[in-house]
């Protein structure tokens, strides 16, 4: 395969940073609470801490967007969506990177729109990389916040649009191209089970 079309995996740098900070905080707080608790409290605290740590994995660390020559695979917290290039009809970044197929829209969890502050910082960096004769930053030039280079949604959208534009010519009708969706039932079960276990297991001791 052409190296320019190799698979690229995108993660949210911000979300992963929050996940690491969350795990560190949970480790400290969990240890302090367990040291001050009776046996039942220790068990309950351990379960809640593990549950919250797992939730951080699911919602902050694991989500990804994988882009290759065939299409884009959206790995969201509780489902994975495989969007072939022939099924894609529009790419938008209003609130987060969102891929549209006929009759459906698929938000990309790991590519949210940047905050106003982060967008302005990215816009200033992008302005410095542009033609020095043009003093405007992308925001002043009318570029949507979600499309600004250097933001998570902007960079991911640029990657998707570039690969989509370079797809091989095809006569396929987007309405006829399936979009497989895989629901992660195991993750859902564990997320639902955490509070239940924390409330019931200590009562059995």
C-alpha atoms as a printed R data frame, in Angstrom:
    type eleno elety resid chain resno       x      y      z
1   ATOM     1    CA   UNK     A     1   0.000  0.000  0.000
2   ATOM     2    CA   UNK     A     2   1.139  3.535 -0.697
3   ATOM     3    CA   UNK     A     3   2.611  5.000  2.491
4   ATOM     4    CA   UNK     A     4   0.480  8.098  1.948
5   ATOM     5    CA   UNK     A     5  -2.624  5.917  2.342
6   ATOM     6    CA   UNK     A     6  -1.519  3.899  5.355
7   ATOM     7    CA   UNK     A     7  -3.864  3.679  8.310
8   ATOM     8    CA   UNK     A     8  -3.731  6.640 10.684
9   ATOM     9    CA   UNK     A     9  -5.183  6.413 14.190
10  ATOM    10    CA   UNK     A    10  -6.336  9.625 15.862
11  ATOM    11    CA   UNK     A    11  -6.859  9.999 19.609
12  ATOM    12    CA   UNK     A    12  -7.852 13.032 21.672
13  ATOM    13    CA   UNK     A    13  -4.747 14.404 23.347
14  ATOM    14    CA   UNK     A    14  -6.876 16.453 25.733
15  ATOM    15    CA   UNK     A    15  -9.088 13.526 26.728
16  ATOM    16    CA   UNK     A    16  -6.106 11.264 27.291
17  ATOM    17    CA   UNK     A    17  -4.476 13.894 29.471
18  ATOM    18    CA   UNK     A    18  -7.675 14.156 31.515
19  ATOM    19    CA   UNK     A    19  -7.751 10.355 31.794
20  ATOM    20    CA   UNK     A    20  -4.224 10.223 33.220
21  ATOM    21    CA   UNK     A    21  -5.026 12.996 35.711
22  ATOM    22    CA   UNK     A    22  -8.242 11.185 36.675
23  ATOM    23    CA   UNK     A    23  -6.426  7.919 37.335
24  ATOM    24    CA   UNK     A    24  -3.847  9.657 39.494
25  ATOM    25    CA   UNK     A    25  -6.547 11.443 41.494
26  ATOM    26    CA   UNK     A    26  -8.576  8.252 41.888
27  ATOM    27    CA   UNK     A    27  -5.530  6.353 43.133
28  ATOM    28    CA   UNK     A    28  -4.818  8.946 45.810
29  ATOM    29    CA   UNK     A    29  -8.412  9.470 46.930
30  ATOM    30    CA   UNK     A    30  -9.206  5.760 46.801
31  ATOM    31    CA   UNK     A    31  -6.206  4.903 48.958
32  ATOM    32    CA   UNK     A    32  -7.043  7.607 51.506
33  ATOM    33    CA   UNK     A    33 -10.673  6.513 51.758
34  ATOM    34    CA   UNK     A    34  -9.790  2.846 52.120
35  ATOM    35    CA   UNK     A    35  -7.310  3.601 54.911
36  ATOM    36    CA   UNK     A    36 -10.077  5.322 56.878
37  ATOM    37    CA   UNK     A    37 -12.856  2.815 56.178
38  ATOM    38    CA   UNK     A    38 -14.109 -0.357 57.788
39  ATOM    39    CA   UNK     A    39 -13.879 -3.581 55.728
40  ATOM    40    CA   UNK     A    40 -17.204 -3.054 53.970
41  ATOM    41    CA   UNK     A    41 -16.240  0.495 53.145
42  ATOM    42    CA   UNK     A    42 -12.910 -0.685 51.772
43  ATOM    43    CA   UNK     A    43 -14.649 -3.082 49.399
44  ATOM    44    CA   UNK     A    44 -17.190 -0.479 48.294
45  ATOM    45    CA   UNK     A    45 -14.474  2.139 47.745
46  ATOM    46    CA   UNK     A    46 -12.346 -0.307 45.777
47  ATOM    47    CA   UNK     A    47 -15.255 -1.162 43.487
48  ATOM    48    CA   UNK     A    48 -16.218  2.473 42.899
49  ATOM    49    CA   UNK     A    49 -12.593  3.436 42.241
50  ATOM    50    CA   UNK     A    50 -12.166  0.604 39.744
51  ATOM    51    CA   UNK     A    51 -15.464  1.512 38.077
52  ATOM    52    CA   UNK     A    52 -14.526  5.168 37.679
53  ATOM    53    CA   UNK     A    53 -11.096  4.209 36.369
54  ATOM    54    CA   UNK     A    54 -12.723  1.924 33.807
55  ATOM    55    CA   UNK     A    55 -15.149  4.689 32.820
56  ATOM    56    CA   UNK     A    56 -12.139  6.914 32.135
57  ATOM    57    CA   UNK     A    57 -10.740  4.210 29.854
58  ATOM    58    CA   UNK     A    58 -14.007  3.896 27.953
59  ATOM    59    CA   UNK     A    59 -14.874  7.574 27.593
60  ATOM    60    CA   UNK     A    60 -11.489  9.291 27.572
61  ATOM    61    CA   UNK     A    61  -8.669  6.899 26.631
62  ATOM    62    CA   UNK     A    62 -10.112  4.348 24.209
63  ATOM    63    CA   UNK     A    63 -12.074  6.458 21.668
64  ATOM    64    CA   UNK     A    64 -10.290  6.794 18.343
65  ATOM    65    CA   UNK     A    65 -10.708  7.499 14.668
66  ATOM    66    CA   UNK     A    66  -8.924  5.161 12.263
67  ATOM    67    CA   UNK     A    67  -8.591  6.436  8.700
68  ATOM    68    CA   UNK     A    68  -7.258  4.256  5.896
69  ATOM    69    CA   UNK     A    69  -7.675  3.681  2.179
70  ATOM    70    CA   UNK     A    70 -11.090  2.042  2.650
71  ATOM    71    CA   UNK     A    71 -12.770  4.583  4.888
72  ATOM    72    CA   UNK     A    72 -13.005  5.863  8.445
73  ATOM    73    CA   UNK     A    73 -13.659  3.714 11.496
74  ATOM    74    CA   UNK     A    74 -15.206  5.673 14.374
75  ATOM    75    CA   UNK     A    75 -14.382  4.004 17.686
76  ATOM    76    CA   UNK     A    76 -16.711  5.719 20.133
77  ATOM    77    CA   UNK     A    77 -17.203  4.665 23.769
78  ATOM    78    CA   UNK     A    78 -20.058  2.194 23.275
79  ATOM    79    CA   UNK     A    79 -20.091  1.566 19.537
80  ATOM    80    CA   UNK     A    80 -17.792  1.375 16.528
81  ATOM    81    CA   UNK     A    81 -18.978  2.608 13.140
82  ATOM    82    CA   UNK     A    82 -17.229  1.707  9.874
83  ATOM    83    CA   UNK     A    83 -17.882  4.393  7.259
84  ATOM    84    CA   UNK     A    84 -16.643  3.462  3.801
85  ATOM    85    CA   UNK     A    85 -15.631  6.352  1.571
86  ATOM    86    CA   UNK     A    86 -18.395  5.435 -0.865
87  ATOM    87    CA   UNK     A    87 -20.970  5.819  1.935
88  ATOM    88    CA   UNK     A    88 -19.745  9.236  3.069
89  ATOM    89    CA   UNK     A    89 -21.655 12.264  1.788
90  ATOM    90    CA   UNK     A    90 -20.593 15.130  4.069
91  ATOM    91    CA   UNK     A    91 -18.050 16.058  6.765
92  ATOM    92    CA   UNK     A    92 -18.972 18.649  9.385
93  ATOM    93    CA   UNK     A    93 -17.347 20.126 12.509
94  ATOM    94    CA   UNK     A    94 -20.105 22.225 14.098
95  ATOM    95    CA   UNK     A    95 -19.880 20.688 17.575
96  ATOM    96    CA   UNK     A    96 -17.471 17.838 16.875
97  ATOM    97    CA   UNK     A    97 -16.185 16.111 13.787
98  ATOM    98    CA   UNK     A    98 -19.255 14.397 12.357
99  ATOM    99    CA   UNK     A    99 -19.421 12.101  9.340
100 ATOM   100    CA   UNK     A   100 -22.686 11.976  7.412
101 ATOM   101    CA   UNK     A   101 -24.046  9.053  5.454
102 ATOM   102    CA   UNK     A   102 -27.501  8.940  3.803
103 ATOM   103    CA   UNK     A   103 -30.043  9.464  6.575
104 ATOM   104    CA   UNK     A   104 -27.509  9.265  9.449
105 ATOM   105    CA   UNK     A   105 -24.863 11.314 11.173
106 ATOM   106    CA   UNK     A   106 -21.961  9.839 13.124
107 ATOM   107    CA   UNK     A   107 -20.168 12.089 15.658
108 ATOM   108    CA   UNK     A   108 -16.529 11.319 16.372
109 ATOM   109    CA   UNK     A   109 -16.010 11.248 20.134
110 ATOM   110    CA   UNK     A   110 -12.240 11.801 19.979
111 ATOM   111    CA   UNK     A   111 -12.462 14.936 17.807
112 ATOM   112    CA   UNK     A   112 -14.586 17.496 19.685
113 ATOM   113    CA   UNK     A   113 -14.715 21.128 18.685
114 ATOM   114    CA   UNK     A   114 -12.101 23.162 20.536
115 ATOM   115    CA   UNK     A   115 -13.007 25.642 23.246
116 ATOM   116    CA   UNK     A   116 -12.956 29.326 22.338
117 ATOM   117    CA   UNK     A   117  -9.614 29.819 24.101
118 ATOM   118    CA   UNK     A   118  -7.968 26.797 22.485
119 ATOM   119    CA   UNK     A   119  -9.373 27.826 19.098
120 ATOM   120    CA   UNK     A   120  -7.864 31.309 19.368
121 ATOM   121    CA   UNK     A   121  -4.488 29.902 20.337
122 ATOM   122    CA   UNK     A   122  -4.575 27.489 17.405
123 ATOM   123    CA   UNK     A   123  -5.700 30.312 15.109
124 ATOM   124    CA   UNK     A   124  -2.712 32.433 16.123
125 ATOM   125    CA   UNK     A   125  -0.348 29.531 15.442
126 ATOM   126    CA   UNK     A   126  -2.015 28.880 12.099
127 ATOM   127    CA   UNK     A   127  -1.698 32.578 11.193
128 ATOM   128    CA   UNK     A   128   2.046 32.452 11.881
129 ATOM   129    CA   UNK     A   129   2.360 29.505  9.460
130 ATOM   130    CA   UNK     A   130   0.474 31.257  6.658
131 ATOM   131    CA   UNK     A   131   1.581 33.836  4.131
132 ATOM   132    CA   UNK     A   132   3.128 36.674  6.211
133 ATOM   133    CA   UNK     A   133   1.514 39.165  3.860
134 ATOM   134    CA   UNK     A   134  -1.906 38.034  5.155
135 ATOM   135    CA   UNK     A   135  -2.174 39.196  8.812
136 ATOM   136    CA   UNK     A   136  -5.593 37.602  9.377
137 ATOM   137    CA   UNK     A   137  -5.889 34.494 11.495
138 ATOM   138    CA   UNK     A   138  -8.297 31.737 10.381
139 ATOM   139    CA   UNK     A   139 -11.069 32.988 12.677
140 ATOM   140    CA   UNK     A   140 -10.903 36.445 11.136
141 ATOM   141    CA   UNK     A   141 -10.948 34.848  7.699
142 ATOM   142    CA   UNK     A   142 -14.245 33.101  8.475
143 ATOM   143    CA   UNK     A   143 -12.925 29.601  9.203
144 ATOM   144    CA   UNK     A   144 -15.245 27.680 11.547
145 ATOM   145    CA   UNK     A   145 -13.807 26.952 14.988
146 ATOM   146    CA   UNK     A   146 -14.055 23.213 14.377
147 ATOM   147    CA   UNK     A   147 -12.000 23.487 11.176
148 ATOM   148    CA   UNK     A   148  -9.062 25.474 12.537
149 ATOM   149    CA   UNK     A   149  -5.728 23.691 11.930
150 ATOM   150    CA   UNK     A   150  -4.098 22.580 15.144
151 ATOM   151    CA   UNK     A   151  -7.364 21.738 16.896
152 ATOM   152    CA   UNK     A   152  -8.412 18.125 17.350
153 ATOM   153    CA   UNK     A   153 -11.542 18.434 15.234
154 ATOM   154    CA   UNK     A   154  -9.777 20.548 12.596
155 ATOM   155    CA   UNK     A   155  -6.857 18.178 12.126
156 ATOM   156    CA   UNK     A   156  -9.087 15.082 12.096
157 ATOM   157    CA   UNK     A   157 -11.488 16.702  9.613
158 ATOM   158    CA   UNK     A   158  -8.610 17.676  7.336
159 ATOM   159    CA   UNK     A   159  -7.337 14.089  7.379
160 ATOM   160    CA   UNK     A   160 -10.772 12.661  6.577
161 ATOM   161    CA   UNK     A   161 -11.423 15.145  3.778
162 ATOM   162    CA   UNK     A   162  -7.989 14.581  2.250
163 ATOM   163    CA   UNK     A   163  -8.365 10.787  2.238
164 ATOM   164    CA   UNK     A   164 -11.961 11.031  1.011
165 ATOM   165    CA   UNK     A   165 -10.888 13.229 -1.901
166 ATOM   166    CA   UNK     A   166  -8.195 10.727 -2.862
167 ATOM   167    CA   UNK     A   167 -10.408  7.659 -2.830
168 ATOM   168    CA   UNK     A   168 -10.448  5.564 -6.009
169 ATOM   169    CA   UNK     A   169 -13.182  6.407 -8.462
170 ATOM   170    CA   UNK     A   170 -16.325  4.359 -7.851
171 ATOM   171    CA   UNK     A   171 -19.802  4.123 -9.323
172 ATOM   172    CA   UNK     A   172 -21.301  2.991 -6.010
173 ATOM   173    CA   UNK     A   173 -24.369  4.822 -4.746
174 ATOM   174    CA   UNK     A   174 -23.944  6.017 -1.152
175 ATOM   175    CA   UNK     A   175 -27.504  4.901 -0.385
176 ATOM   176    CA   UNK     A   176 -26.557  1.321 -1.238
177 ATOM   177    CA   UNK     A   177 -23.323  1.137  0.773
178 ATOM   178    CA   UNK     A   178 -23.784 -0.479  4.204
179 ATOM   179    CA   UNK     A   179 -22.455  1.213  7.332
180 ATOM   180    CA   UNK     A   180 -21.691 -1.531  9.885
181 ATOM   181    CA   UNK     A   181 -22.245 -0.606 13.525
182 ATOM   182    CA   UNK     A   182 -20.837 -2.702 16.361
183 ATOM   183    CA   UNK     A   183 -22.275 -2.069 19.828
184 ATOM   184    CA   UNK     A   184 -19.885 -2.816 22.700
185 ATOM   185    CA   UNK     A   185 -22.288 -4.612 24.981
186 ATOM   186    CA   UNK     A   186 -19.507 -5.778 27.286
187 ATOM   187    CA   UNK     A   187 -18.520 -2.205 28.029
188 ATOM   188    CA   UNK     A   188 -22.124 -1.217 28.620
189 ATOM   189    CA   UNK     A   189 -22.625 -4.135 31.005
190 ATOM   190    CA   UNK     A   190 -19.538 -3.237 33.036
191 ATOM   191    CA   UNK     A   191 -20.513  0.433 33.220
192 ATOM   192    CA   UNK     A   192 -23.968 -0.493 34.481
193 ATOM   193    CA   UNK     A   193 -22.671 -3.149 36.858
194 ATOM   194    CA   UNK     A   194 -20.251 -0.906 38.748
195 ATOM   195    CA   UNK     A   195 -22.751  0.995 40.925
196 ATOM   196    CA   UNK     A   196 -24.798 -2.158 41.490
197 ATOM   197    CA   UNK     A   197 -21.753 -4.097 42.700
198 ATOM   198    CA   UNK     A   198 -20.616 -1.209 44.901
199 ATOM   199    CA   UNK     A   199 -24.014 -1.157 46.613
200 ATOM   200    CA   UNK     A   200 -24.594 -4.902 46.984
201 ATOM   201    CA   UNK     A   201 -21.250 -6.676 47.417
202 ATOM   202    CA   UNK     A   202 -20.410 -5.054 50.797
203 ATOM   203    CA   UNK     A   203 -23.788 -6.210 52.132
204 ATOM   204    CA   UNK     A   204 -22.754 -9.811 51.488
205 ATOM   205    CA   UNK     A   205 -19.663 -9.596 53.677
